[in-house]
Amino acid sequence: MQSGFRALPKVERQRLVASIVARRRIGTQLELTEALASAGCRVTQATASRDIRELGLQKTHDTLGRPRYAPVRRERRADPREALQRILTEFGRSATAAQNLVVIHSELGSAPAVARALDRLEHPRVVGTLAGDDTCLVVASDSPSARVLAEELGAALPEHRADP
């Protein structure tokens, strides 16, 4: 091994790769191996290729159209049904139908999260929501829809608390 170069453990080397890619435009494996070498870590093209794959880097283009490696965006949005289920299970207290409305009582401060989850769900029976601190008002198109919705939402509550 040449002086000035050191073998880094894989985790540290990959941390260095991620840092270099975040700070500089690296568009090829050759550019990456050269950047690593200038940081004192000599690697083969095969190692650079494996690090790119294991770090989940993808080849994109910068604003000038030049190729560059960048982390894959993993912005997986939660399934709206799962999100609503989690929120109601954790914070929901009761769901009551009243004419074409459903009143959802929840823990203090959590009603906006309940309303937001319902809005994101785009439920066919929900016309709209309005939230206070611990109460969410859900507007349904008619009374039968409100009753079905109250039952459905109540099923997600702890101890299945849906009031008719």
N, C-alpha and C positions, 0 to 999 in steps of 0.2 A: 504494500500500500504506500502511495506517495505521501510525502510529508504535507501537512496542511489539510489532508482529507481524513475524515473519520467515518467509521461505520456507525450509523445510527440504528437503534432498534426500530422495528417497523412502525410502531405507534408514533414515535417521535418523528421519523421520516415522513410519515403521512401527514402529521400535523404541520411539518415544514412545507410540504407540497400544497396543502390547503391554504397556508399563509401566503405562499408565493403566488398562487393562482388568484387569491383575493386582492393582492396588491398590484400585480402586474398583468399585462396582457400576454398570456402564454397561449399560443395557438397550435403548437406542434409538440410532439414528444421530444424532439431534439431541443427545442427551446426550453422545455422543462428540465431535461437532463443538464443543459448548460447552466440554467438558473440554480439548480441544486448544487452543481459543481462550484459555482461562484460563492455559494453559501457554505462550502466546505464538505459537501456530501456527494461523493461520486456514486452514480448508479448506472446500471445498464438500461438500454431502451426497453428491455423486457420488464424490468422492475418498474420503470416509469409507467409503462402500459398497464401493469397489474395495479399499481397505486391509483391510477386514473379510474380504472374500472371499480376497484374496491371502495373508493371515495365517492363513487356515483357522479363523477364529473361528466358533463356532456359538452360537446362542441357546439358553441353558439357563435354569434357574430356581434362585435361591438357596434357602437353607433356609426362608425365609418365603414362598416361592412367587413372588417377584418376578422378572421377566425380567432376564437379564444375559448379556453376551457372555463366552465363555470359550474358551480354546484347545481344539481338537479333540484328544481323547486318542488318541494313535497307539500304543497298546500292542499292537502286532502281535507276537504270540508266534511264535517261530521254529517252523517245521514240525518236529515231534519227530524225524522220519526224517532231515531235513537236519542237525539239531543232533547226533544220534548219529553220523552220517557224519562231520561235521567233527571231533568229539571223537576218534573212533577213528582217523581219518586223521592227526590231529596228535599224539595221545598213545599210541595203541594199539601194542602190540608183538606179541602173539600171542593166539590164541583156541584153547583145547584142550578137547575134550569128554572127560568122565570120568564114566561111568555117566549119571545124569540131571543132571549138573552141567556148566557151561562155565566154565573158568577163563580170565579175560582178564588178561593182564599188560600193564601200561602204564607210562608215565613216572612217576617218583616224585611223589606228591601228586595224581595225576590220577584215581585209581580212583574216588573219590567222584563226580566229574563223569560218569564212564562209567556208574556205577550209577544216578545221577539221570536221565541221558538215557534209559537203558533203562526205568526206572520210568515216565517221562513218555510213552514210546512206547506203553505198554500192549500190548506184543507178546503175541499169543495163546500163544506157546510159553514165555513167561517167567512163572514162578510168583512169583519174588522175586529180590532181589539183596542182596548183602552186600559192603561195600567196606572194604579196608584202605588203605594208602598207595599201593601200586603193583599191587595185585591185586584184581580184582572177581570175586566168585563169583556165578554166575548159576544159579539153580535152575530146571530145566525139569521138566515133568511126567513124562517118561520118557526112556530112553536114545536112542531114535530122534529125539525132539524136540531133545535136546541136541546130537546130531551135526548135524542140519540147522541149528540155531541157530549152532553153532560155525562152520560153513561160511559162513553168511550174514554173521555178524559178521566173520569172517576176510577176506571179500571187501572190506571197508571198510578193512582195515589196509594200511599202506604195504607194498608188495611182496607183497601177498596172502599173509600168513602165518597160515594156519589149520592147526593140527596135528590129526590125526584122533584 
